[in-house]
Amino acid sequence: MTDLPAPLVPARRKAISKKTRFEVFKRDGFACQYCGAHPPGVLLHIDHIQAVANGGDNDFDNLIAACEPCNLGKGARPLNVAPESLSAKAARIAEAEEQLAGYSAIMEAKRQRIESDIWRVVEALTGETSIPRDQFQSVKMFIERLGVHDTLDAAAIARGQIHLSARRQFKYFCGVCWNKVRENGG
């Protein structure tokens, strides 16, 4: 009797749950990661990056969304690396997240600076650390239109009107600011 090699037994394919399928489609933007096609123009499949026939399993990182033509065309051929579109997509998302974080930081710094400027003007105008909300909004609007220095100048002018009540001083401040706005052509 001759020693014959044992026949190769094909790898046993395990079913992929509907939840896992959906999560892969969601991660991949409901588009084929090989060609970019998406429903309703194509039917999406779940492809194994490393084919089951080559020892691949149903691990989430081994699964990818692929349209029917790409999946059937690839067959059990191995990929040496993840498709470029996945790498490019990951890089694009990382860059977008970095830009968004930077933008958020800048906008928060601007908000804090404007709020600090508002309180500088309020203190110069009233000597207090609080004012009604509507007056706060008016000061903010004047700072945005005139800049903090012109608004501080208007506060100093109004504060010099010591014969006026606090309410009338604020109205005087608003009048000075509106005159400055008109002078600036706005």
Secondary structure, DSSP 4 states (H G I P E B T S, - for coil): ---PPPPPPPPPPPPPPHHHHHHHHHHTTTS-TTT---TTSS-EEEEESS-GGGT----GGGEEEEEHHHHHHHTT---SS--HHHHHHHHHHHHHHHHHHHHHHHHHHHHHHHHHHHHHHHHHHHS-S---HHHHHHHHHHHHHH-HHHHHHHHHHHHT-TTS-HHHHHHHHHHHHHHHHHHTT-
